Amino acid sequence: MRTLYLALKYLAVTLWSGFVIFPFLWMLTTSFKTANGVTGGATWLPWLQYQPSLGGWQSLFGGAGGVNIVRPYLNSLVVTLSGSAIALILGTLAAYGLSRFSFRAGPIRNGDITFFFISQRIMPPIVLAIPFFLMLRWLGLLDSLPGLILIYVALLMPIAVWVMVDFFNTIPRGLDEMAWMDGCPPVTTFLRVILPNVMPGLVVAGMFCLIFGWNDFFFAFTLTFTKTQLLPVSIVALNSSVTPWWALSAAAIVSVAPLAVLAFVVERFLSRGGLAGAVR
Amino acid sequence: MLVLRDLSLTEGGVPHLAAVSVEAEPGRMTTLLGRTGAGKTTLLRAVAGLVQPQSGQISLAGNDWSRLPPWRRPVAMVTQQFINYPHLSVLDNVAFPLIRRGEPREAAREAAAAMLGRVGLAQMTGRRPAALSGGQQQRVAIARALVKRAPVLLLDEPFVNLDYKLREGLREELAELLRSQSDTVVLYATTDPREALQMGDCTVLMAEGRVLQAGPPRAVFGAPATLEAARVVNDPPINLLAAEITQSGLVLDHLGPQSPGATGRALPPGRYTLGLRAEDIRSGGPLPARVALTEVSGSETVTHLMAGAQPLVMLERAVTDHRLGSELGLMLDLGKALVFGADGALILKGASHG
């Protein structure tokens, strides 16, 4: 009975692994194919079934028919990391304030303010695009990295606030008070006592910010022209009348790589029990 | 000496503290006794600076604290909840306030280890608080409060969430630990009159944010100044019997004429309320009563009865099995009753009280 259970378990895990790995495998093989290799039906084994080529990868670095994605890649890294970091810092501070203090402005209370943050993400992006465009133009930051960072902070901060408010709410206010009585002023209390106890929340919020920031195409496209390009836009620029699946697959791999690394890091953190039971 | 003078705090029209004045001496435990909502916790939080009274003054040894933020007040506090720092080990939890105070890390950890040894947690120093039982977690909180050697120690029903046996044990341990801190002012809030009697050197009775009475525990228990104070200091609840003393003798409203005894003879005719403690009612007498509820607690039995329309509570120092609805004959020891006047003030103390 136990053997059957184990066999079924391994079968389920194997099927699921295949389900997850298959798209990556498909991308990897396609990235080494040529136009002939792609159109000739499903093939898997290099040299035996198709002749591998580095053409797809070369087109990412300015090769024939391609674009150079190095600059956009670095731009994406700078914008995503800076935007996420600033959004996480501001969002965490805002969330702590919303969790610990009561705000009143007419009929508006803490819950309304939290919802206001979240509502920024509920609206369709197109609603924000024109105001963002006008604001950046007014600031002279259109088509620039600082402008994009500013917009990404505005887009990612609601995520950080939304995640962190819940985490702060799980920490009893008595912990802040105990730290005060143990000689910690509020800022020290926040940094030394509260923040270490919401590390799992910071990881989750940071992960969401990085994923949303890295994957954004819409604002990267509408708020830039030619000077500053981000990775998703440059990948689209690879497309032509004949879809270059080999180049797009190579681009997809390099584009998903940072998120895959992030997933591995966070998974290790999660498996250590970091997220569960950190706070009584 | 810690002096709290005329502390008042009203929130949303509800008075949490109403001109509360308390004086507490170092080396003595002052117990704040009152029911839930009496203002005990608010008073302790005001001393710690966690709430700001709208008026009044808090001073220690003549130094006014009233406007100091909590992190500048030399207080330590243990609360009902087992509040510890979840991200720190037991040792670092206890060393935390010393390190924050600027003591060298190693010295702080040595002092913390010594204190953990005193509270019986020497083997647990490396664990996280969440890995400990409730009693052990509270010991960590107590160790952290004591290791600071703060001039003022605030204990807010520290054992209320623990089981009976553990509570008894920790209470004794705490009293033992406090003996070594003779320069500390200790304020201990409790809802349990027996705990106040057992632990305190001075008892402050509180109700609805007011101080009802303060003094040595035996004096407060023996002669509660008012009906309200009598209700607070008695557990099981005191029996309150409306009575009239006439020329011909003592008449209880629901129980009829009684032998006047010393009580009746000492007072002029008029309306009174007699406060008769549960232990001053015994079974085996002439007054018929029906058992409404029996609670056995340890080696004691508390029986709730109805004598006609008069509810009564009887305490027996034995485990007895009075069946629900059965009839009992009661003996009221009215000679020990506290007598309160029409304004609720105590005017005559019973024979054996105080």
Interface residues (C-beta under 8 A of the other chain):
Chain A: P172 G174 L175 E177 M178 A179 W180 M181 D182 G183 C184 P185 T188 V193 P196 N197 G277 A278 V279 R280
Chain B: A48 G49 L50 P69 P70 W71 R73 V75 A76 M77 T79 Q81 I83 Y85 P86 H87 F96 P97 R100 R101 P129 A130 R144 K148
